[in-house]
Amino acid sequence: QFQLAVPIAVVFSPGSVPGDLPRPLPFRDVQEMEISVHLRTSVTSHYEMVYRKATVQEEAALDAATAREADTALRLLQDALLGSLTVYVVPETSSLLPQGINIYVGKHRSALVRAGRGLATLRSRLQQLTQVMSFTPSSISTALSDRVPNSQLSPDSRRHLKSSLGYEITFSLLNPDPKSHAVDWDIEDAVNRYVQPVLDKLSLLANFSVDSQILYYAVLGVTPRFDKESSSFLLSAHSLPHVINPVEARLGSSAASLYPVLNFLLYVPERSHSPLYIQDKDGAPVSTNAFHSPRWGGIMVYNVEAPASPEASLPLHVDVDMVRVMEVFLAQLRLLFGLSREELSSEFLLESPGNEGLADWELDCLLWAHTVENIATVSTTLTSLAQLLDKIGNIVIKDDVASEVYRAVASAQSAMAKLAAGHLHSAFQASKEAVTSSERAFFDPSLLHLLYFPDDQKFAIYIPLFLPMAVPILLSLAKIVREARQRKKEPTKMD
Amino acid sequence: GGMLAAGLLLLLLAAGPGWAGAEQARRDVLREELLLSPLPAGDLAATFQFRTRWDADLQQGEVSHYRLFPKALGRLVAALGVRELHLALTQGFWRTRVWGQPPLQAPAGAELWVWFQPTVTDVDKAWKELSNILSGIFCASLNFIDSTNTVTPTASFKPLGIANGTDHSLLRYAVLPREVVCTENLTPWKKLLPCGSKAGLAVLLKAERLFHSSYHSQAVHIRPICRDASCLAVSWELRQTLTVVFDSFSSGQGKKDWSLFRMFSRTLTDACPLASQSKVYVDISPKSKEEELLEVTPTPASVHEAIVQGDKRTYAVYDLLSPSLFNTSRSLNVQLKWKRPQDSSELPTPILHAQRYVSGYGLQTGEISTLIYNTHPYRAFPVILLETVPWYLRLYVHTLTIITKGKENKPSYIHYQPAQDRKRPHLLEMLIQLPANSVTKITIQFERALLKWTEYPPDPNHGFYVSSSVLSALVPSITAMKHVDMEQSPLFTSLFPSSDGSSYFVRLYTEPLLVNLPTPDFSMPYNVICLTCTVVAVCYGSFYNLLTRTFHVEEPSRGRLAKRLANIIRKFRGVPPL
């Protein structure tokens, strides 16, 4: 039973106050929304709205020429807590927003909304906006996907990575043909320039580590089909699932840590198989020449142009264009974290997150979803621990395991309380602690159920006793039955 | 022929600087090498070495972009503060007496020794974690390394790479003599090679041939080395070595001729495209002063002469990177033929060799004896002996005797760490002077301890292994050696640092021992349960019968056999029947 609270400030700029406000500004209002995930699990969200008038500085900021400038100017005026939102309402006729756009979402935790005709329109726009910027019923049910029957989930929702305390990101360059291609990539610079800003932003969410490797003679598991028309090789969409397994064996285990690994592979096809293109289900080539695998990572095929003269000496030296590659990989990274911007209606305008690859409010979305998921994980872990203890009566619980369980429960409760109070950051921290404690308790080596004799085996040892003892008992039982039957027969005979 | 060889040499020299230029741009270099040496007894030893040198400091964090160096090992070194790592997995035993001094020997089973960085605070924890991760990487049961088989030697294992200060508390050494090495260990080892087993010398590594041999040893050595002569910066070196001894005499129908194809059922077709050096060396040193007895085909492009382990050796060299090698034929199949049957009576005995055995009778006490031979005609030299004995063999140190030529030999250094039951093994290290042309016998008595019933391994009647003892010595060389640059010389000469020209370093391992411990009858508890249960059940059954049966007086019925008999008897007696 989750309660989530989102603090929202609705700021009216001059001339945008609707006429039918219930009370004079400023005032508070709470809106509730119920998301039912499951028979026993439901999520209640409280939107705690504070309606007020814009301050002088905010008015000045809203006088900017474009929405982007207004957004940067407003950024300085906010003391934006994680998870809180500020919505600026501008007059319906304002020229700040482009034509046809009613809602503008900035890079940070603020948005601009046209006032609309009357309170009802404004309310519905606000509701749409807050869902986009915090959580939607589908993002919550994805986070709780362990408890949702599979049929209710969209395939999209299974793409997202599970919440974890850390992730390892591995970029691998696969060069199956080092004899003809000497491929070099400046991964160090590319990581520093494109990936690191995103990870710095995400560092609130989890620990990230990045590394890269080059693997030679690593081939895809599928032989591509030759297409005469385009004189190129094609990899059709239905064969993509078979591509990963043979590569996976070469990637190397992440033996030194327990975090899930995100693999991004750049595949330079062999000379005899290039150029290689990926086809989608309809047979059209994929423009990025890349695909991603849910919860695993992404693969991009990077074709090397054939040398101008056929007698150019081998190996051919190739420098990878890292901008093109990183664009694809970052898009895949966003997808793996479940940040997609597709399903929005046309009246929305989203500010591009720029170099950081991630807007502040998108980080909040992740935090909301992960906090809920963490708490659900803790409850699942503790439940199965309890089931194990129920099954084996004489299991020994050490004091430190017990204290971990208590800590997990306490942290989970405090995370719930903080969610209900709208403190997203501290709620997330508490949920992380709860996960750590509950996992530590669950995976404690002393709780291995194989350490304990199952009762049926104990019984098996004493079979030499029970079997001979059972024989006379059974025989006499049989005798009793026989006698009883005879006694029954005898009276009928008498008749 | 000579003209051609000289021309090829020139070609090679001309190609040299170009490669050096390419190497400087890249920061990691791979060299691969195969050494084929016919052993005195007619066997053939093949030693593969793959050396990846990376001009980057793994320890200073933030290095996470790997090219030739395998990521799994690099991360391990960086994460756990490893200064030096040596892991060897071996099947079989190198017979030093028959086969001569090995280029690289390892004890039977798994051996792991690691130097940690001084910054590592909890060495034992890092050691435990390291052995667990390595057991995952190499599919070996290194996770059985714990405090009962780990020791910290004080003198035997010096760092092989550059090291400032040798604080022995940072060293850990463990051997698992029971470990069986097989394909599942070879596959991950091959996976660490940049070219895998797809190209270069590694195509010869076919498991079904490698394990059909008398001796198989694969190893991984990681160490920091000087980047250049001034030694201001550190490079990291990964050496993957694999030694295998083929019994070519028995597999070749009594002939000692061999070829690459006959041994590996493969031939070489190319070098690994990533390697900057790829060479095959064949030991063709004449055994005596007479004319050459053996003939190698194809004719080697060049001949390398070196002094290896105090002996002057001649090697035929095939450079897989030189384009002329594959001009005449598509593949390289090195063959060796003996011109006339060699009389195997005069086996040259190595200067230092050793043997070890367990003696005594009964299941209470026993004696470990080690014989160390110095066959040098006139030079005496010291040797460090390291003995690790598990705690369940309780050594009596007062019975330690060292006898050379009938006289007692007092060790000049002795370090003994007694065992603690279920915590740590015995560690005995001694520095013993070996006089010229002598046999030194070291004996020590022990008592066999009784284990708890849960401590016995599966199949306890097989016995318990005691790991090999380690002999480290600077053996005086017969021929003077000149100092050579490590980067230039073949890989097989350059793992152990040579101190000076007059002696060379040798590390030998003796046989592992198999000791029987008093073993209980493990089926006894179940037998007792069965017996008691049966007795109880029988008693219970008869009591139950007695208590529940109702007794009737049975009417005597006619026609019974007893009655007839009685009637017959009565008839004889003339008494009326019943």
Interface residues (C-beta under 8 A of the other chain):
Chain A: T170 P178 K179 I187 E188 V191 S209 V210 D211 S212 Q213 I214 Y216 Y217 A249 R250 G252 S253 A255 A256 S257 P315 I461 Y462 P464 L465 L467 P468 M469 V471 P472 I473 S476
Chain B: S64 H65 Y66 R67 L68 P70 K71 A72 R75 L76 A79 L80 I133 G136 I137 K191 P194 C195 G196 K198 A199 D270 P273 L274 Y526 I529 C530 T532 C533 T534 V536 A537 V538 Y540 G541 Y544 N545 T548
